[in-house]
Amino acid sequence: MFFVYILQSKKDKQLYIGYSSNLFRRYKEHNLGLVESTKPRKPFNLVYYESYASKQDAVKREQNLKLRAKALQQLKKRIKNCFEE
């Protein structure tokens, strides 16, 4: 199983989108500062995730959310109460 996830920084409220085959291990790594790209923005809340049987589908969805503003905006509308302001 593969997961596409969205984290929200408690520090600056910005979002981070990623994928992993082990969601909870990866979430822990982000919060421990073990991920170089998110280290300065920790700690994080896990605000959303989707699961996929295929790695290819998870990667495609992650890229879709990162590269297509409209896809992310639609998702943010759907889960608007999950975010901290």
HELIX and SHEET records of a PDB file:
HELIX    1   1 LEU A   23  LEU A   32  1                                  10    
HELIX    2   2 LYS A   39  ARG A   41  5                                   3    
HELIX    3   3 LYS A   55  LEU A   67  1                                  13    
HELIX    4   4 ALA A   69  ARG A   78  1                                  10    
HELIX    5   5 LYS A   80  CYS A   82  5                                   3    
SHEET    1   A 3 LEU A  15  SER A  20  0                                        
SHEET    2   A 3 PHE A   2  SER A   9 -1                                        
SHEET    3   A 3 PHE A  44  TYR A  52 -1                                        
END                                                                             
